[in-house]
């Protein structure tokens, strides 16, 4: 009798704990596409990236032009002049590489600008999701946009529009 009572208590406890868990999904791509500040920040980053890319390409083209000129003039140059021209070309190539690293490197200007523009928006979205989770009692909210493991999920548990409402954008 005692074994049956313990088994019943364990079964009820596991049923209660299993049924108490609530999950939801959000689509962060969808949410961010519907936040105007995110779109503006993205456009600003694209314009900045294009401008910097053009600057790097111009310096690289200068180095390439210097090299082509060097190749055509090489037969007329003395050894000292050749050495000087080669050093100038190498310096120009290094300048292009340095600019590329400065703008597009792992800790470059584009990365820093992206952090300064996107982080506040991402923090707002995170806080809205967290607030919704606390209000509704969700233990876990998954991002369906970044998870390739979710094969199917009921649209009823997608709370993306509610997150947009928390952010002040109704859909």
ZIKA-V248672 format. One record per helix or strand of 3 or more residues. SS is the DSSP state (A for helix, B for strand). FROM is the first residue (numbers start at 1). TO is the last residue. Records with the same first field share a line. If there is no record, write none. Layout:
BEGIN
SS->FROM-TO, FROM-TO
END
This chain:
BEGIN
A->2-19, 28-33, 36-76, 79-104, 109-136, 155-157, 160-167
B->23-26, 140-143
END
